[in-house]
């Protein structure tokens, strides 16, 4: 992320030295809530009432989460009773405190990780206040920025004000918007080696099948595999002037469908657009594109692609007849299209076919071509997508 910041240009962003110093600290620390040992949450003194951010209630979100729900049912308790003490402060479940991590089963670990993932901005903010030594103003500034780095609306930044650090004014709202922007585009596969990605994907695929077994008959959950499958072909991020380009190394319709309508629409664009809107108030104009091999021009990514992604993720479908392994296992059950594509792409070796790629691509193209008939896209967006998916206009 620091590399992206340098490509955007410190002068262009009009960052003072204290602002650059605080922003860099926030870049390096923004995800530390994912890695702080949850057994020490109680020391951070994070109250339940302080968890509400970005107009979202994470406690309600976790209460409805399938993994957390299963964990709580196993423990015969509720999320609030187990994860908050009598005074309402966040804690690690007392019933699990005396056990080693290796003694937990896959679902137990997944449930804890899910709580860590959802609460990591708040936990990271608490960690920044606790662990940045000897400078309360810097700690407060970094904490405020980290806390909001997952927000998807520009309104979430507006209450942030200014802090005086080193005798200079620090605009926290601007720094939070820059951090959200940088984190939103930090989506390439370079964050992990090919071997690590393969190991992560295999583990998540096993977890995905466990989740499906314990879910209700029809679930709107997109699953956890989709994110890792669809980002594997994001090769790099290029920044030139006001243009930010996400570079794909594949034109495979199944992967491109997931990349555009799931990964970009759900995980990149909401935060990018929020940060872009806020930075436009500072005179910084930015545009996001996706470059696909074989296309003469990159695809412009905006609210129209995000809206199409919502439609894509609301499509429910069963597994095709040729996917015999899943067809036998799940019969006529339906899942969201991103989830079905991710399972097919992630489990090609288990399909019992010499090369299932063409069938998976045709399956994806069939659904996307139907989707494009009703979506409001620009002429250039539509033309590029029709070419990728070989739709008849």
C-alpha positions in Angstrom: 0.0 0.0 0.0 2.9 2.4 0.7 4.0 1.8 -3.0 0.5 2.8 -4.2 0.7 5.9 -2.0 4.0 6.9 -3.6 2.6 6.4 -7.1 -0.4 8.6 -6.3 2.0 11.3 -5.3 2.5 12.9 -1.9 2.5 16.4 -3.4 -0.7 15.7 -5.4 -2.4 14.6 -2.2 -1.0 17.7 -0.4 0.3 15.8 2.6 2.3 17.5 5.2 5.1 15.7 6.9 3.0 14.9 10.1 0.1 13.7 7.8 2.4 11.4 5.8 3.9 10.1 9.0 0.5 9.3 10.5 -0.8 7.8 7.3 2.2 5.5 6.9 1.7 4.3 10.5 -1.9 3.6 9.7 -1.0 1.7 6.5 1.3 -0.6 8.4 -1.0 -1.1 11.3 -4.5 -1.0 9.7 -5.0 -4.8 9.7 -3.4 -5.6 13.1 -6.8 -6.3 14.6 -6.7 -9.5 12.5 -3.5 -10.6 14.1 -3.7 -9.5 17.7 -4.2 -12.4 20.0 -7.9 -12.4 20.9 -7.1 -13.8 24.3 -5.9 -10.3 25.2 -9.0 -8.4 23.9 -10.1 -7.6 27.4 -7.0 -5.5 27.9 -8.0 -3.1 25.1 -11.2 -2.0 26.9 -13.4 -2.0 23.8 -17.0 -1.5 24.9 -19.9 -3.0 23.0 -21.4 0.4 22.5 -18.2 1.6 20.7 -18.3 -1.1 18.1 -20.9 0.6 15.9 -19.2 2.2 12.9 -20.1 3.0 9.3 -23.8 2.9 10.3 -23.5 -0.9 10.8 -23.9 -2.9 13.9 -21.2 -5.7 13.9 -22.8 -7.4 16.9 -26.0 -7.9 14.9 -24.0 -9.0 11.9 -22.1 -11.6 14.0 -25.2 -12.8 15.7 -26.6 -13.8 12.2 -23.3 -15.3 11.0 -23.6 -19.0 10.3 -20.2 -19.8 11.7 -20.6 -17.8 14.9 -24.1 -19.2 15.3 -22.8 -22.8 15.1 -20.1 -22.0 17.6 -22.5 -20.5 20.0 -24.9 -23.4 19.7 -22.0 -25.8 20.5 -21.2 -23.7 23.6 -24.9 -23.5 24.5 -24.7 -19.7 25.0 -25.3 -16.4 23.1 -22.8 -14.3 21.3 -23.3 -11.3 23.7 -23.0 -13.5 26.8 -19.8 -15.1 25.7 -17.9 -12.3 24.0 -18.7 -9.5 26.4 -18.1 -9.3 30.1 -20.7 -8.0 32.7 -19.6 -4.4 32.0 -20.0 -4.8 28.2 -16.3 -5.0 27.3 -15.1 -7.3 24.5 -13.4 -10.4 25.6 -12.3 -13.9 24.4 -14.9 -16.5 25.4 -14.1 -17.8 28.9 -15.2 -21.3 28.0 -12.4 -21.4 25.4 -9.7 -19.5 27.3 -8.1 -22.6 28.8 -7.9 -24.5 25.5 -5.1 -24.5 22.9 -5.7 -23.3 19.4 -4.8 -26.8 18.0 -7.5 -28.4 20.2 -10.2 -26.4 18.3 -11.9 -28.1 15.4 -12.3 -26.4 11.9 -15.7 -24.8 12.7 -14.5 -23.5 16.1 -11.4 -21.9 14.5 -13.5 -20.5 11.7 -16.0 -19.0 14.2 -13.3 -17.2 16.1 -11.6 -16.0 13.0 -14.9 -14.6 11.7 -15.3 -12.5 14.9 -11.7 -11.4 14.5 -12.4 -10.4 10.8 -15.6 -8.5 11.4 -14.2 -6.6 14.5 -10.7 -6.1 13.3 -11.1 -2.3 12.5 -12.3 -1.7 16.1 -9.7 -4.0 17.6 -6.9 -2.5 15.5 -8.0 1.0 16.6 -7.9 -0.2 20.3 -4.5 -1.7 19.7 -3.1 1.5 18.2 -4.2 3.5 21.3 -2.6 0.9 23.5 0.7 0.1 21.7 1.8 3.4 20.1 4.1 4.7 22.9 4.5 8.2 24.4 2.4 10.2 22.0 -1.3 10.3 22.7 -2.1 12.6 19.8 -0.4 10.4 17.3 -2.0 7.3 18.8 -5.4 8.9 18.7 -5.0 10.0 15.1 -3.8 6.6 13.9 -6.6 4.9 15.9 -9.3 7.1 14.3 -8.1 6.4 10.8 -7.7 2.6 11.3 -11.2 2.4 12.8 -12.8 3.5 9.6 -10.8 1.7 7.0 -13.6 -0.8 6.1 -16.3 1.9 5.7 -18.2 2.0 2.4 -19.8 5.4 2.5 -18.3 8.9 2.4 -20.6 10.0 5.2 -18.7 7.7 7.6 -15.6 10.1 7.4 -17.4 13.4 7.8 -17.4 13.5 11.6 -13.6 13.3 11.6 -11.9 16.6 12.4 -8.4 17.8 12.7 -5.6 17.0 15.1 -2.5 19.1 15.9 0.7 17.0 15.7 4.2 18.5 15.8 2.7 21.9 15.6 1.0 21.3 12.3 -2.6 20.6 11.4 -3.5 17.0 10.5 -6.7 16.5 8.5 -8.0 13.1 9.7 -10.9 13.0 7.3 -8.5 13.2 4.3 -6.1 10.6 5.7 -9.0 8.2 6.4 -10.2 8.6 2.8 -6.7 7.9 1.5 -6.3 4.8 3.6 -9.7 3.4 2.5 -8.7 4.1 -1.1 -5.4 2.4 -0.8 -6.8 -0.6 1.0 -9.6 -1.0 -1.6 -7.2 -1.3 -4.5 -4.8 -3.6 -2.6 -6.5 -6.6 -4.1 -3.8 -8.3 -6.2 -2.5 -11.9 -5.7 0.9 -10.6 -4.8 -0.2 -10.4 -1.1 0.5 -14.1 -1.0 2.8 -16.5 -2.8 1.2 -19.0 -5.3 2.0 -21.8 -2.8 0.3 -19.9 0.1 -2.7 -19.1 -2.1 -3.1 -22.7 -3.0 -2.9 -23.7 0.7 -5.4 -21.0 1.7 -7.8 -22.0 -1.1 -7.7 -25.7 -0.2 -8.4 -25.0 3.5 -11.2 -22.6 2.7 -12.7 -25.0 0.2 -12.9 -27.6 2.9 -14.5 -25.0 5.2 -16.9 -24.0 2.5 -18.3 -27.5 2.2 -18.6 -27.7 6.0 -20.6 -24.4 6.0 -22.9 -25.7 3.2 -23.7 -28.8 5.3 -24.8 -26.7 8.3 -26.7 -23.9 6.4 -30.3 -23.7 5.7 -31.7 -25.2 2.5 -31.2 -22.0 0.6 -28.7 -19.4 1.8 -27.8 -15.9 0.5 -24.3 -16.3 1.9 -21.8 -16.0 -1.0 -19.3 -18.2 0.9 -15.7 -17.6 1.7 -14.1 -19.4 -1.2 -15.3 -16.8 -3.8 -13.0 -14.0 -2.7 -9.8 -16.2 -2.9 -10.7 -17.9 -6.2 -11.6 -14.7 -8.0 -8.6 -12.6 -6.9 -6.1 -15.2 -8.0 -5.9 -13.8 -11.5 -5.5 -10.1 -10.4 -1.9 -9.7 -11.4 -1.0 -6.2 -10.3 -2.2 -2.6 -9.8 -0.9 0.2 -12.1 -1.3 3.9 -11.2 -0.7 6.6 -13.8 -1.9 10.1 -13.1 -5.6 9.9 -12.2 -6.0 6.4 -13.6 -5.8 3.3 -11.4 -5.8 0.1 -13.4 -6.3 -3.4 -12.1 -4.6 -5.9 -14.4 -5.9 -9.4 -14.9 -3.8 -12.2 -16.4 -6.8 -14.1 -17.7 -9.8 -13.6 -20.1 -11.5 -16.9 -18.9 -15.2 -16.0 -18.8 -15.8 -17.8 -15.5 -12.9 -16.1 -13.7 -13.6 -12.7 -15.3 -17.3 -12.9 -14.3 -16.3 -13.5 -10.6 -13.6 -10.9 -10.8 -15.8 -8.1 -12.1 -19.2 -8.9 -10.6 -18.1 -10.3 -7.3 -14.6 -9.2 -6.3 -14.7 -5.7 -7.9 -18.5 -5.0 -7.3 -18.5 -6.2 -3.7 -15.0 -5.8 -2.2 -13.3 -3.1 -4.2 -15.8 -0.6 -5.7 -17.9 0.3 -2.6 -14.9 1.5 -0.6 -13.1 3.0 -3.7 -16.2 5.0 -4.6 -16.6 6.3 -1.1 -13.0 7.3 -0.9 -13.0 8.8 -4.4 -16.1 10.9 -3.5 -14.4 12.2 -0.4 -11.1 13.0 -2.1 -12.9 14.9 -4.9 -13.7 17.5 -2.2 -9.9 18.0 -1.9 -9.5 18.4 -5.7 -8.2 14.8 -6.3 -9.9 13.1 -9.2 -9.4 9.3 -9.6 -10.8 6.7 -11.9 -10.7 2.9 -11.7 -10.3 0.4 -14.7 -9.9 -3.3 -15.2 -7.6 -4.5 -18.0 -8.4 -7.9 -19.5 -6.1 -9.6 -22.0 -7.3 -9.4 -25.5 -9.5 -6.3 -25.0 -8.3 -3.1 -26.8 -9.3 -0.9 -23.9 -9.7 -1.4 -20.2 -13.2 -1.6 -18.6 -14.3 1.5 -16.6 -15.4 0.4 -13.1 -18.1 2.5 -11.6 -21.5 2.4 -9.8 -23.0 0.7 -12.9 -20.7 -2.3 -12.5 -21.4 -2.3 -8.8 -25.2 -2.4 -9.4 -24.7 -5.2 -12.0 -22.7 -7.1 -9.3 -25.6 -6.9 -6.9 -27.8 -8.6 -9.5 -25.1 -11.2 -10.3 -24.8 -12.1 -6.6 -28.6 -12.4 -6.2 -28.8 -15.1 -8.9 -29.5 -18.5 -7.4 -28.6 -21.7 -9.4 -28.1 -25.3 -8.9 -25.0 -27.2 -10.0 -25.1 -28.3 -13.7 -25.6 -32.0 -14.5 -22.0 -32.5 -15.6 -20.7 -31.4 -12.1 -21.6 -34.9 -10.9 -19.8 -34.7 -7.5 -21.8 -31.7 -6.3 -24.9 -32.8 -8.1 -24.9 -36.1 -6.1 -24.1 -34.3 -2.9 -26.5 -31.4 -3.0 -29.2 -32.6 -5.5 -31.5 -29.7 -6.4 -30.3 -27.3 -3.7 -29.5 -23.8 -5.1 -26.7 -21.4 -4.2 -25.6 -18.0 -5.3 -23.9 -17.9 -8.7 -20.5 -16.7 -7.3 -20.5 -19.5 -4.8 -21.3 -22.2 -7.5 -18.6 -20.8 -9.8 -16.0 -20.7 -7.0 -16.7 -24.3 -6.0 -16.5 -25.4 -9.7 -13.2 -23.5 -10.3 -11.7 -24.4 -7.0 -12.5 -28.1 -7.4 -11.7 -28.8 -11.0 -9.6 -31.8 -10.1 -12.5 -33.5 -8.4 -14.9 -33.0 -11.4 -13.6 -36.3 -12.9 -13.2 -34.6 -16.3 -10.1 -34.2 -18.4 -10.6 -30.4 -18.9 -13.8 -28.9 -17.5 -12.7 -25.3 -18.2 -14.9 -24.9 -21.3 -18.0 -26.2 -19.5 -17.4 -23.9 -16.5 -16.8 -20.9 -18.9 -20.0 -21.7 -20.8 -22.0 -22.0 -17.6 -20.7 -18.6 -16.5 -21.3 -16.9 -19.9 -24.8 -18.2 -20.1 -25.8 -16.4 -16.8 -23.8 -13.2 -17.5 -25.3 -12.8 -21.0 -28.8 -13.0 -19.5 -27.8 -10.5 -16.8 -26.5 -8.0 -19.4 -29.9 -7.9 -21.1 -31.3 -5.9 -18.2 -28.4 -4.0 -16.7 -27.8 -0.3 -17.3 -24.2 0.0 -18.5 -22.3 2.4 -20.7 -21.8 1.5 -24.3 -18.1 0.8 -23.8 -18.8 -1.3 -20.7 -21.4 -3.3 -22.5 -19.3 -3.8 -25.7 -16.4 -5.1 -23.7 -18.5 -7.5 -21.7 -20.3 -8.8 -24.7 -16.9 -9.5 -26.3 -15.6 -11.4 -23.2 -18.7 -13.5 -22.7 -19.4 -13.9 -26.5 -23.0 -12.8 -26.1 -25.2 -12.1 -29.1 -26.2 -8.5 -28.8 
